[in-house]
């Protein structure tokens, strides 16, 4: 029972992270041409690390959401 509760918490956290990533990437893509190079690089690095951390979390969930993981990996390439 405790394991299921912990898994539910991971799923909730994963959903929150996906929402945050979605919002941040949308803003980043909209504004990236206006950003100074240093800000662009820093923001891209933060987004990439956040997405990679989210992929790690997704890999801990059973059953593993492979399509979500693939979407997140594709998103990193689009940045």
N, C-alpha and C positions, 0 to 999 in steps of 0.2 A: 504493500500500500504506500509506504514512504517513497519507494522508487517511482511510482506513478505520479505522486505529488511533485517530486523533484523534476520529473520529465515535463509535467505541465508547466512548471516554472520556467524551464528552459525554452519551451515552445512560446510562452508569453514573452520572454526576453527576446527570442528570435524575431517574433512579430514586431516588437518595438524597434529593434535594430533595423529591420527591413524598412519600416516607415521612416526612420531617421535617414537612412542611406538614400531612399527615394527622394526625400525632400532636399537633402544636401547635394545630390548629384544633379537634380533638376536646376538648382540655383547655380551650381558650378558650370554646367554646360551653357547656361544662358549668359553667364558673365565672363567666361574664360578668355574671350578675345579682348576684354577690357582690363584684365588683370595684369599688373606688372609681372615680369618673368619670375621673380623670387616668390611672389604671392601665389602664382599659378603652380609652381613646383611644390611649394609647401602644402597647398590645399590638395593637390593631386596625391601627394604622399600620405596625408592624413586620411583621405578617402580610401586609398588603396589598402592601408593598414586596417581600417575599420571594416572594410569588406572582407579582408582575409580573416580577421577575427570572427566575423559573422559566419564565414564558411566553416571555420573550426567548430563553432558552436553547432551549426547545422549537422555536421558529421557525428556529433554526439547524440543526436535525436534518433530514436527508432520508431518506425522505419526511417531510414535516411532519406531526406528529401533531395534526391539526386537532380531533379529538374531545377530546383531552386539553386542548388550549388552550381550547376552549369550556367544558369542565368547570371549569378554573381560573378563567376569567372569571366563571362563574356562582357559584363559591365566594366570590369577592370580594364579590359582591352579597349573599350570605347572611350575611356577617360583621356 
